[in-house]
Amino acid sequence: MTSNELPSASDGVLANELLFALAMVAFLLLVVMERIKPYQRYTQKISKESFVTNTTAFLFNNIILTALKASSLFLVAQQFANYGLLSHMDNAPLKWLICFILFDLAIYGWHYASHKFEFLWRFHKIHHSDKSINVSTGFRFHVFDLLLEIVYKCLFVILIGVQAYVVLAIEIIELFFVFFHHANIDIPYESTISKLIITPRLHRVHHSSKRSEHDSNYGIVLSIWDLLFGTRKELIPKKIGLDIIVADNFLQLFFLAFITERHVRRWLHFIPKGRK
């Protein structure tokens, strides 16, 4: 395939299937690793509720949206591969590497914005509502959070101008790392490895119940962005999840996005307090 050629629609379907297959293989391997040697043991009730709720969210959201995300990014990349910042470069490993770095930076920016803007946080907080952190937490997203991210990624693809199959390859890498850094595992030499990539120990801080702690470590693959922008934190969180926010099943998870912490605190203010 030359730099001026674009993959066919059938290539796009195969790439989409490969994306799904590789993600599922990574998911299953990490589930096994969690069972063999978990980093932290949660109660059976918490573990079961988390896994069931998260996989239900996957069935509702991701089967549809994974196809939508891959196909929409693929189609946008097909249309705009000859435009954008990198369109003048030869379709070679250097271009792929630059695209990957810029894509990872763009997702860092989206993740940061999802914590800082209330409109985005109301959807993204669904991901943080898990009272445990395990590989299935990588499934726990609100459908609107995923839809907004698709639009953002499509705008990025238009701006960069890169071949469709490169975009899908990057999606595979990013998706694997979402599963990897949510896994309830401890890996050897993690403090050294975390200087280059986001590891479970780093991302565990991001799921702390304390806002001052979970507003950190926004990276997906490369850990350099948190170092550069001063958002890196290294500590062991005492508690995972959100204190005010509780969701025990998928329906609660969906409607939770339309109730902000501010609303909850306001309602609690009107509830009479008992004697201390």
Buried (B, 14 or more C-beta within 10 A) or exposed (E): EEEEEBBEEEBBBBBBEBBBEBBEEBBEBBBEBBEEEBBBEBEEEBBEBBBBBBBBBBEBBBEEBBBBBBBBBBBBBBEBBEEBEBBEBEBEEEBBEBBBBBBBBBBBBBBBBBBEEEEBBBBBBBBBBBBBBBBBBBBBBBBBBBBBBBEBBBEBBBBBBBBBBBBBBBBBBBBBBBBBBBBBBBBEEBEEBBEEBBBBBBBBBBBBBBEEBBBBBBBBBBBBBBEEBEBBBEEEBEEBBBEBBEBEEBEBBBEBBEBBBEEEEEEEEEEEEEEE
